[in-house]
Amino acid sequence: SSGINAEYGAGKKCHFLPIRQRVDYKIYPLVYKSLHDATPDYMKEMIKYRKPNPDHNLRLDLTKLEEIRDNELNYTTVTGKAFSVAGPRIWNRLPQEIRTLASLELFKKSLKAHLFSVAYGCI
C-alpha cells in the first residue's frame, strides 16, 4: 500500500502518468485522428458517432461514440482491448469540452492535463 502511494507521489512529482493513463493517452489521439479523417480508412471504419434516435432521449450527446454492447465482452481479453472496443469506451469518458477541441495539439495538451487530474486528483 505504501509502495503504491510512493509510486504515485514520485510520478506526480516527475509529471509521469500512471500506466493506465499512459495507455489511454496513446489511444485517445488515434480516436481523435480517426474522427478527423487523419487515419487510414480501416481505422475510421472502427469509430462511429452515436446516431440520434427520435424514440429516445433528445438530450443525447452526439459527440459520444457508438460502443460495442455485449454482455459477454470481457475487457481483459484481446477483444476487449481492441481499438474498436477500447477507443469508443474511453473516448466517451472524456469531458465534452475536450472531445470537441478543434486542433490535435490543443486536444493532446488538454488530454494530458485531464489524465493527470484523474490520476492524481489535482490541477
Secondary structure in CASP SS format (residue, H / E / C, confidence):
PFRMAT SS
TARGET T0000
AUTHOR 0000-0000-0000
METHOD secondary structure of the structure
MODEL  1
S C 1.00
S H 1.00
G H 1.00
I H 1.00
N H 1.00
A H 1.00
E H 1.00
Y H 1.00
G H 1.00
A H 1.00
G H 1.00
K H 1.00
K H 1.00
C H 1.00
H C 1.00
F C 1.00
L C 1.00
P C 1.00
I H 1.00
R H 1.00
Q H 1.00
R H 1.00
V H 1.00
D H 1.00
Y H 1.00
K H 1.00
I H 1.00
Y H 1.00
P H 1.00
L H 1.00
V H 1.00
Y H 1.00
K H 1.00
S H 1.00
L H 1.00
H C 1.00
D C 1.00
A C 1.00
T C 1.00
P C 1.00
D H 1.00
Y H 1.00
M H 1.00
K H 1.00
E C 1.00
M C 1.00
I C 1.00
K C 1.00
Y E 1.00
R C 1.00
K C 1.00
P C 1.00
N C 1.00
P C 1.00
D C 1.00
H C 1.00
N C 1.00
L C 1.00
R C 1.00
L C 1.00
D C 1.00
L C 1.00
T C 1.00
K C 1.00
L E 1.00
E C 1.00
E C 1.00
I C 1.00
R C 1.00
D C 1.00
N C 1.00
E C 1.00
L C 1.00
N C 1.00
Y C 1.00
T C 1.00
T C 1.00
V H 1.00
T H 1.00
G H 1.00
K H 1.00
A C 1.00
F H 1.00
S H 1.00
V H 1.00
A H 1.00
G H 1.00
P H 1.00
R H 1.00
I H 1.00
W H 1.00
N C 1.00
R C 1.00
L C 1.00
P C 1.00
Q H 1.00
E H 1.00
I H 1.00
R H 1.00
T C 1.00
L C 1.00
A C 1.00
S C 1.00
L H 1.00
E H 1.00
L H 1.00
F H 1.00
K H 1.00
K H 1.00
S H 1.00
L H 1.00
K H 1.00
A H 1.00
H H 1.00
L H 1.00
F H 1.00
S H 1.00
V H 1.00
A H 1.00
Y H 1.00
G C 1.00
C C 1.00
I C 1.00
END
